[in-house]
Amino acid sequence: MSWTDWKKVEGDGLDFDEIVYEKKSHSELEGGIARVSVNKPKKYNTMTLHTVDQMFRAFYDANHDPSIGAIIVAGTGKNFGTGGDVEWETWGLREAFYNRYPHNRLIRLSRKPIIAAVQGYCLGGHNHMAYCCDFTIAADNAIFGQAGPRVSSPADGFFVPYLAHVVGAKKAREMWMMCRRYTALEALEMGLVNRVVPLERLGEEIDKWCEELLLASPGCLEILKATFDQEMDRYADMGTISSQFYPDWFDTPEGKEGGTAFVEKRPPRFWSLREEEQEKRRELIEEYEKKKD
């Protein structure tokens, strides 16, 4: 079975600089597939609002193309991606990125099955984007994990508890709270990915999975995907827990510290900051008591 070469999609509103949007078709099965790749390899394919906006437009086009049977999410260069751009987020836009423009919504709202093609680092926002995909195929050099608490990036909404349905509650909490990293084989063992192949065979393996999808009724696949994805709707609200716990999180010293420490390449000072805050509270209480007397 043979595929045409990947061809860059061009047209009105499809001129992108932070992603590569391509399509190819199958000569025997007649259908085709689309590929959306974050194209910032020098920055480990980190994302900003601009990146997600371009991804939205590509996903919209692919979902409205009746010849497309599946969508592949990938990254150019050596890595799948490392989540949000921490340097960009440090300037106070993190809340807008995660709460108003959640990239996982693109996965959830897509009518076409989505395959994550993972190589190299798959961390933070890219990790939970990958496990929200219908399928995840990993190269043997892939590394998975979350990093939010390490860089003062809180997360809530459907994609956090949804991981419990993928790998189990204990492993999900371990991944999100401990910020550990996992090899491709460890990810396979815990059910985070569907298959692991040598890096040089990743594209070939993706093609095989797409061929199987193209053999199925596209309408039936759309219904099945929507049915499975209903589970995510149980956790549809975005940002409600964060706003309840810390309504001004991004203005607090702790909220700023993680990203600042990352940019400055030093360990974060979370606990000393909390001690400083506690000392300020004690001083305010003492001052208040003195005024009362």
LOTI-783704 format. One record per residue: residue in three letters; x, y, z of N, C-alpha, C, O, CB in turn. Coordinates in steps of 0.02 Angstrom, whole numbers, plus 50000, padded with zeros to 5 digits. Glycine has a CB too. Layout:
<sites>
ALAXYZXYZXYZXYZXYZ...
</sites>
This chain:
<sites>
MET500424994050000500005000050000500445006250000500965006450033499525000050062SER500245011349963500695017149955500335023649969499725024349959500985017349884TRP500725028349993500485035050009500815040149962501365039049937500635036850083THR500465045549950500775051149916501255054549965501255053050025500245056249889ASP501665059049941502105062949985501695068050024501155070050002502675066449944TRP501955069950082501625075250119501645081750079502155083450049501965076350189LYS501085085250078501045091650042500795096950089500275096150122500575091049980LYS501165102450093500965108050136500305110950112500215112250053501505113350137VAL499855112150160499195114950144499255122550140499525125750185498665112850197GLU499005125250087499015132550077498315135050063497885131250039499495134450019GLY498205141250076497545144150063497405149950110497825151550153497005138850069ASP496825152850104496635158550145496615156650218496265151950237495955161250122GLY496995160250260497005158950332497435153150351497445151250410496325157850356LEU497805150050304498215144250319498955145550309499345140950294497995138350276ASP499145151850316499855153750310500145153950381500025158650418499935160650274PHE500525148750399500745147950468501505148850474501885147350428500535141150494ASP501715151250533502435151850547502645147750608503245146550617502615159050557GLU502175145550650502355141650710502135134450706502295130450750502055144950772ILE501775132650654501605125650642501715124050568501755128550526500865124150663VAL501745117550553501745115250485501115111050476501005106350514502395111050467TYR500715112750427500085109150415500125105750347500205109050295499475114050418GLU500055099050347500145095150286499595089950278499255088250326500835091750286LYS499515087550217499055082050203499375077250154499815079150115498375084750175LYS499145071050156499335066250104498765061250097498345060550142500005062650122SER498745057750040498205053050027498475046150011499065045349995497765055549969HIS498035041250017498215034350004497975032249935497385033349918497935029650059SER498405029349895498235027849826497725022349818497375022149768498855026049788GLU497675017849867497215012249862496595013249905496045011249886497565005849882LEU496675016149963496115016850010495715023349998495195024350029496365016650081GLU495965027649955495635033749932495625039349983495685045149963494935032149914GLY495555037950047495545043150097496235046150109496725043950080495265040550162GLY496245051250151496885054550166496945056050240496485054750279496945060950127ILE497515058750259497645060750328497965067650329498255069850279498105055550363ALA497915070950386498215077550395498725077150452498665072950496497675082950410ARG499215081450450499715081750503499835088950525499955093350483500385078550481VAL499785090150590499895096750620500505096250664500495092850715499265099250660SER501045099550645501675099150682501865105950709501915110850672502235096350637VAL501985106350774502255112550803502955113350776503365108750779502245112350882ASN503105119250750503725120350713504175125550746504315130850718503565122550641LYS504385123950807504855128350842505395124050874505485124150935504475132650897PRO505765120350832506245115450859506795118450903507035115050949506565111850802LYS507005124550889507535127650930507295129251001507695130151046507785134050897LYS506635129551010506345130851076505955124751101505475125351139505875137051074TYR506165118851078505865112551100505115112351085504725109151120505975111351174ASN504915115851032504215116051010503725118451064503155116251067504005109150987THR503955123051106503515125951156502965130051123503055132451067503915130251206MET502415130751158501815133851129501645140451164501785141451223501215129151133THR501355144951125501065151151151500345151651124500115147151088501495157551129LEU500005156951141499335158051114499345158051037498885155551005499045164651140HIS499875160951010499935161350937499965154350907499655153050856500555165450917THR500345149850938500405142950914499735139450914499535136350865500905139050957VAL499375140050971498735136650978498215139450930497795135750904498485137151050ASP498245145950917497785148950869497895146050799497415144550764497875156650867GLN498525145050781498665142150715498465134750714498215132350663499415142850699MET498565131150769498335124250773497585123850764497325119350731498555121150840PHE497225128550795496495128550789496285129150716495835125550694496195134450830ARG496595133550679496405134550610496555128350567496165126650522496755140650581ALA497115125050582497285118850546496795113250563496555109750518498005116650562PHE496625112550627496155107450648495465108750617495125104150596496095107250725TYR495275115050614494625116850585494595114550512494105111650489494495124450590ASP495135115950476495155114050405495135106450398494755103950356495785116850372ALA495525102850437495555095550432494885092450449494675087550418496095092750477ASN494545095150500493905092250520493345093650470492845090050469493715095050588HIS493435098650429492925100250379493115097750309492775099250260492815107750376ASP493645093850306493845090850242493585083650241493845079450279494625091050233PRO493085082050200492785075350201493265069850179493115063950189492195075250158SER493825071550148494295066550126494795064450180495175059750170494675069050066ILE494795068050236495275066650289494985061650339494435062650365495485073150325GLY495355056250352495115051150397495435051250465495175048250512495225044550368ALA495995054750473496345055050537496805061150538497015063550485496735048450552ILE496955063450597497405069150606497995066950649497895063750701497035075350637ILE498585068650629499195067150667499445073550699499495078750666499745063950622VAL499605073150763499915078750798500645076950810500795071550835499555080350866ALA501095081450791501815079950795502205086250812501925091550824502055076950728GLY502865085450813503315091050824503895090350775504115084850761503575091250897THR504135095950749504705095650703505355095050743505365096450803504725101950658GLY505885093050710506525092250744506555085950785506275080750766506645098250789LYS506905086250842507035080350881506525078850935506525073450964507705081050913ASN506075083650949505615082951006504885084050987504735087850940505805087751061PHE504445080751023503735081951016503575088851044503225092751012503315076451052GLY503815090351105503725096951134503755096951210503685091651241503075099851112THR503845102851238503925103451311503405108151342503545111451392504625105851328GLY502815108551312502275112451342502285119751324502515121751271502305111751416GLY502025123851371501995131051360502685134251364503115131951401501525134351409ASP502765139551327503405143351328503445147051395503095152051405503445148351268VAL503865144751440503905147551507504145154751505503905158851545504375143351551GLU504605156451461504825163451455504245167951436504175173451463505405164051404TRP503835165651390503245169551369502735169751425502435174951437502935166551305GLU502635164051459502135163651512502315168251571501865170851604502065156551536THR502955169151583503175173151640502895180251637502845183551689503935173251643TRP502725182551578502485189451571501745190151586501425194951565502625191951501GLY501465185351623500785186051647500245183351601499655184651613500655193151660LEU500435179651549499935177151501499775169851512499395166951473500185178251431ARG500045166851564499945159751575499215157951585498975152851559500355157551635GLU498855162151621498155160651635497755160551570497325156251560497855165751684ALA497885165351526497535165551463497675159351421497225156651388497725171851424PHE498295156951423498485151151383498125144951406497835141351365499235150151386TYR498135143651471497845137451496497095137751507496755132651500498175135551560ASN496825143551523496115143851539495675146051481495115143651475496015148551596ARG495915150551439495495152951385495625149351319495175148751277495595160351376TYR496235146951309496415143751246496725136851258497285135551236496905148251207PRO496375132451293496665125851307496745121751243496265120251208496235121951357HIS497365119951228497495116351166497175109451166497045106651113498245115751154ASN497045106651226496725100151228496005100351203495735095251183496735097451299ARG495695106351203495035106951175495035105251100494535102851074494765114051186LEU495595106551067495645104850996495575097350987495265094950939496305107350966ILE495875093551034495835086251031495125084051046494845079751012496335083151081ARG494835086951099494175084851121493635086451069493175082451059493995088251187LEU493685092051036493165094150989493265091550918492825092450876493135101650988SER493825088350905493945085650838493475079850823493365075550866494675083350832ARG493195079750764492765074150743493175068350716492935062750714492265076550690LYS493785069750696494215064550667494665061550721494875065050766494645067450608PRO494815054950716495285051950763495965055450759496175057550705495365044350749ILE496295056050816496935059650819497475055050847497375051650897496865066050862ILE498045054950814498615051050835499175055750853499365060050814498835046050780ALA499455054950913500055058650933500665054650912500755048950933500045060151010ALA501095057750872501725054650850502285057650892502515063150878501855055650773VAL502515053950943502955056750994503675054350985503805048350979502705054951064GLN504125059150985504845057750986505175062651033504945068251041505155058150914GLY505715060551064506075065051110505645067051169505245063151194506315071151073TYR505745073251191505385075751249504645076751234504455079751183505695082251274CYS504235074351280503505075351278503295077251349503085073051388503115068851251LEU503365083651364503295085951433502755091351439502585094751390503965088651459GLY502495092051500502025097451514501415097151470501085092051464502365104051507GLY501255102851440500665103351397500665098551339500135096351318500605110251372HIS501255096851314501285091951260501125084951285500825080951249501985092051227ASN501315083451346501155076851374500405075951382500135070851360501515075851442HIS500065080951413499355079851420498975080751355498415078151348499075084551472MET499255084251307498955084251241499005077351210498535074951178499285089551195ALA499575074051218499675067351189499215062151220498925058051185500395065251198TYR499145062351287498725057151317497975058551308497565054151320498885056451390CYS497805064551287497105065951270496945063851198496365063551179496955073351279CYS497455062551158497345060151090497045053151092497085049651143498005060251049ASP496735051151037496435044551035496965039051038496855033751068496015043750972PHE497525040251006498075035451006498735039251014498805044950992498075031250941THR499225035951046499895038851052500405033651032500455028351063500025041351125ILE500775035050980501315030750956501965034150972502065039950954501245029150878ALA502415030651006503035033751029503655030550999503685024450990503065033451105ALA504145034750984504805032150966505155029851030504965031951085505225037650929ASP505645025551023505975022751082506405027851120506655026351175506415017051061ASN506485033851093506855039051128506405044051164506645049051191507305042751080ALA505755042651165505285047451195505345047651271505475042551303504565045551175ILE505255053551299505255054651371504625058551389504485063851361505905058551395PHE504225055751436503585058751455503605061451526503985059151568503035053551448GLY503185066551540503135069051608502795075751611502705079151561503815069451639GLN502615077651672502325084251686502835088551723503305085951753501665083551728ALA502735095151721503205099651753502875105451789503225109551819503685102351703GLY502215105851788501855111651813502065114051882502255119851889501145110151814PRO502025109751934502205112152001502935114452007503085118352052502085106652050ARG503365112151964504075114151966504175121251940504655124651958504505109351925VAL503705123551898503785130251868503195134751885503035139451848503865129651792SER502855133351941502295137451965501735137951914501425143251906502535144451982SER501595132551879501075132551829500505127951851500535121951838501345130351760PRO499985130651884499435126451907499005124051849498965127351797499005130251958ALA498695118351858498255115751805497655112351837497725108751886498645110851760ASP497075113651809496475109851827496045109351765496235111651711496095113151886GLY495465106251772495055105051713495085097751693495395093651727495275109551656PHE494775096151637494665089151620495305085251610495325079251625494255088751558PHE495845088351584496425084451566496835082051625497255077651617496855088551521VAL496725084751686497085082351744496785075751769497135070651769497075087551801PRO496145075551790495865069151813495775064151756495735058151769495205070351846TYR495745066551694495665061751638496255056851636496155051151615495615065551572LEU496845059051656497415054551656497305048351699497575043051684498035058251680ALA496895049051751496745043351794496385037851755496465031951771496305045451854HIS496015039751704495675034751662496155031551613496005026351584495085037951625VAL496725034751602497225032151555497715027451591497865022051566497595037851521VAL497965029651649498495025751682498315023651753498705020051785499125029851685GLY497735025651779497545024051848497685029951894498115034151881497925017951872ALA497305030251949497325036051993498005037052026498255042752028496805035252047LYS498315031752051498955032452086499505034952039499885039552056499165025752117LYS499545031951979500065033951932499935041051907500405044851895500095029051873ALA499295042851898499135049551875499365054751925499655059851907498385050251862ARG499225053551989499445058352041500205058652045500495063952055499155056352110GLU500525052852037501255052752037501535057151981501995061051992501515045552030MET501255056351922501505060151865501405067651873501855071551859501165057751801TRP500805069651897500665076751902500985080051963501185085851959499925077751905MET501025076552019501265079652081502025078852091502345083352119500905076752140MET502305073252069503015071952079503445074652022504045075652029503135064552088CYS503125075751964503475078351905504055073851883504585076151862503745085351920ARG503945067351890504455062651867504425061751791503925063451759504375055851902ARG504965059151763504985057851692505005050351679505265046451719505605061351660TYR504715048351622504625041251607504865039751536504735043651490503885039251615THR505205034251529505435032151463504845029651422504295028551448505985026751469ALA504975028651358504445026151313504195019251336503595018051335504695025751241LEU504645014951357504435008251379504055008651445503575004851454505045003751388GLU504245013051490503855014051551503165016751535502665014751566504215018751599ALA503125021251486502485024051466502045018551436501435018451448502585029751415LEU502345014151397501965008551368501695003951423501125001751420502405004551319GLU502115002551472501914998051527501325000951566500894997151588502504996751573MET501315007451577500775010451616500165012251574499665014651601501035016751651GLY500195011051509499625012451466499585019551440499065021651415499005010851502LEU500125023251447500135030251424500185030551348499945035351317500715034051455VAL500485025551317500545025251244500285018551219500225013751257501285026351221ASN500125018251154499875012151124500425007551098500365001451100499405013751068ARG500965010651074501495006651044502145010651045502145016751039501315004550972VAL502705006951051503375009951048503755006650991503765000550986503755009151116VAL504075010750949504465008150893505125011850890505185017350918504065008850826PRO505625009150856506255012850846506115019550811505655019950770506755008650804LEU506505024550828506385031250801506335031350725505905034750697506955035850823GLU506765027550692506765027750619506145024450588506025025050528507385024250593ARG505745021050629505135017750604504505021250626503955018750614505125010550626LEU504565027050659503975030450686503485032350630502885031050637504185036750724GLY503725035450577503285037450522502945031450490502355031750474503675041250471GLU503325026050480503045019950451502495017050494501985014750468503605014850441GLU502595017050560502095014350606501465018650606500905015950607502385013950678ILE501545025150604500965029650601500565028250538499945028050540501195037050603ASP500905027250482500555025750419500145019450425499585019050399501055025150362LYS500415014350459500045008050467499405009050507498885006450489500495002750501TRP499455012950561498855014250602498345018150561497745016850567499045018050666CYS498585022850521498115026750481497785022450427497195023450412498485032650448GLU498145017750399497855013250350497275009250381496755008350349498385008450322GLU497375006950442496835003250476496235007750488495665005550482497095000350542LEU496365013950507495805018550518495435020050453494825020650453496055025150549LEU495795020650397495485022050333495065016250307494635017150264496005023950282LEU495185010250333494785004450314494115004350349493665000550329495164998050330ALA494035008450400493415008650439492955014150413493175018850380493565009650514SER492305013550429491825018750412491995025150448491995025250510491105016450428PRO492125030650413492295036950446491745039550491491865042450544492475042150395GLY491115038450469490555040650511490525036850576490405039850629489905039750473CYS490645030250574490645026250635491215028450682491125028650743490715018750619LEU491795030050653492355032250695492195038850729492385039950787492995032850652GLU491855043250694491665049650724491205048550784491285051750836491325054150672ILE490725043950776490265042550831490635039350890490515041250947489695037850807LEU491075034650875491455031350929491905036350966491935036251027491875025650900LYS492245040550928492685045550960492285050051006492485051351063493055049750907ALA491715052550982491305056951024491045053351085490995056251139490715059650983THR490885046951077490635042951134491165042151187491035043051246490385036251110PHE491775040251165492325039551213492485046251246492615046551306492945036851177ASP492475051651207492675058151232492155061251280492305066251312492785062851175GLN491555058251284491075060651332491345060351403491145064351446490425056651327GLU491795055751416492085055051482492445061451503492435063351562492575049251485MET492755064951455493105071151471492615076551491492795081051529493505073451411ASP491995076151467491505081451482491315081651555491025086651578490895080551439ARG491455076351592491315076451664491745081751699491575083951754491445069551694TYR492295083651668492765088351698492825094451652493375096951641493455085151711ALA492265096751625492285101751571492515108651595492815112251556491595102351541ASP492375110551658492555117251680493315118151681493685113751703492265118651749MET493535123751657494245125351655494405130951704494095136251701494475127251584GLY494865129851748495115135151792494705136451853494865141151890495165141251754THR494175132651867493755134151924494105132751990494045136652037493115130251921ILE494465127251994494805125552057495385130452070495475132752126495075118352054SER495755132052018496305136852025496045143552051496345146552095496675137851959SER495485145852022495215152352041494935152252112494935157352146494685154551993GLN494695146452134494435145852202494995145852254494945149152306494015139652209PHE495525142152239496085141752286496505148152287496655150852339496525135752269TYR496675150452227497115156252220496865160752164497115160452108497855153952206PRO496365164952179496085169252126496595174052096496505176352039495505173152154ASP497115175652133497625180252107498305176752100498825179952108497695186352153TRP498285170252084498895166152084499465169352044500035169452068498755159352055PHE499325171951986499865174251942500165180951965500645183351936499605175051872ASP499865183952017500145189952046500505188652111500805193152141499595195052057THR500485182352135500815180752198501555179252187501755177452132500475174652231PRO501975180052239502685178452232502795171252211503225169852169503045179752298GLU502415166652241502495159552223502285158352151502595154352115502085155152270GLY501755161652129501515160852061502025163252009502035160751953500865164452052LYS502425168152027502925170851981503595167151986503985167251939503035178251995GLU503725164052043504385161452058504595155752012505165155751988504415159152128GLY504155150951998504345145151959504595147051890505135144751869503775140551953GLY504215151151854504425153151788505055157351789505485156651745503875156851754THR505105161851838505695166051844506315161851857506845163051827505605171251900ALA506255156951902506825152551918507035148551857507625147451845506645147851976PHE506535146251818506685142351758507085146551708507585144351681506045139751725VAL506855152651697507185157151650507895158751674508365159251634506785163651641GLU507965159651740508615161351769509055155251782509615155851805508525165151832LYS508785149351767509155142951774509415141951844510005140651854509735142751724ARG508965142451893509135141351963508565137551997508005137551971509275148051999PRO508695134452054508155131052090507655136152116507845141552137508435126852148PRO507005134552115506505139252140506535139852216506765135252250505795137052119ARG506295145552244506325146952316505625146652346505435151152384506645153852328PHE505245141552331504555141352352504475141852428504065145752452504235134952329TRP504855138052466504755137752538505015143852574504725146052624505085131552566SER505555146752550505795152952581505315158652568505225163052610506495154652555LEU504995158552509504495163652494503895162952541503625167952565504265163052421ARG503695156852555503145155852601503325158052672502905160852707502935148452602GLU503945156952691504165159252757504165166852760503975169752811504865156452773GLU504375170052706504365177352703503655179952709503525184952744504685179852639GLU503185176652675502485178652679502215177752749501835181852774502065174652629GLN502415172252781502195170952850502475176252898502125178352944502405163952872GLU503095178152886503395183352928503025189952920502925193552969504145184152910LYS502825191552859502435197652848501775197452885501545202452913502325198752773ARG501465191552885500825190852921500925191952996500525195353028500515183952908ARG501455189053023501595189853094501705197153112501465199553163502205185753114GLU502065200753069502195207853081501535211753079501425216253120502685210553029LEU501105210153032500465213553028500025212253089499685216653114500095211452964ILE500055206053114499665204253173499925208053234499545210653274499675196653186GLU500595208253241500895211753297500715219153294500565222253345501665210853296GLU500735222053235500575229153227499845230353246499685235353277500705231453155TYR499415225753225498705226353240498585225953316498195229853344498305220753204GLU498925221253349498845220453421499085226553459498785228453509499225214253445LYS499615229553436499875235553468499365241353463499275245153510500545237553436LYS499055241953405498565247253395497965246253440497665251053465498345247653322LYS497775239853451497205238353494497345240453566496895243053601497055230853492ASP497965239353588498155241153657498205248753665498355251253719498835237753676
</sites>
